[in-house]
Amino acid sequence: MLTNNNLEQRLAALEAEVADLKRRPAAIPRIDDWLEQITGSVKDVEAFEEILRLGRELREADRPRGDEEAAP
């Protein structure tokens, strides 16, 4: 059986934990637009242009024949 002292200790610990949980979301920085933050982040990487070129070549190779007119 719980005594008043034990109950008060448990309640105090619980209140401290709840207060800590309430503070946590405020401590985490909010990212409103993650895409905006990373856009352009690799533009100065040398391999970036090659990656774009290889991706374009891969997409073009997967296109069925006869779609050349529709290609951008």
N, C-alpha and C positions, 0 to 999 in steps of 0.2 A: 504494500500500500504506500502511496506517495504521501510524504509529509508536506506541510506548507513550504518548508525551506526548499525541498527538492523540486516542488512544483514551480516556485519562484525562479529557481536557477534554470530550469528547463524553459520557462517562459522568456526569461532574459536572453538565453541563447537563441531561441527561436526569433525573437524580435531583432536581435543583431544580424541574424542570417537574412531575414526579410529586408532589413535596411541595406545590407550588402547587395542583395539581388536587385533592389530598386535603383541602386547607383550604377550598376553595370551597363545598362543600355546607354546611359549618358556618356560613359567612358569610351564607347565604341564609336569611332568617327563614321558619320553617315555618308554614304556614297550615293549621291542623287543620280548621276548619269555615268555609270562605269564606262560606257562606250566612248563618251566624250573624253574621259580621262586617258584612255589608251590610244585614241585615234592619233596617228602620226608618231607613235612611240618607237617604231622600227624603221622610220624613213631614212635614217642615216646609217643603217646597217648595210654593209656592202652586199651581202647575199640577198637582200630584200628584192632588188630588181630581178635577180636571177630566179628567185622563187616565183615572182609574178610571171616571168616569161615561161618558166616550166609549167606552171599551172595553166596558163593560156594554151600552150601547146598540147597539154593533156586534154583539155576540154575540146579543142579543135579536132584532135585525133578521134575523140569519141563521137563526134557529130556524124550522122549518116551522110553519105554522099548525096550531092544535089542540094545541100543546105548552104552552099557557099554564098548565095545571094543574100541570105538572111543574116549572115555573120556580121557583127558590128565592126 
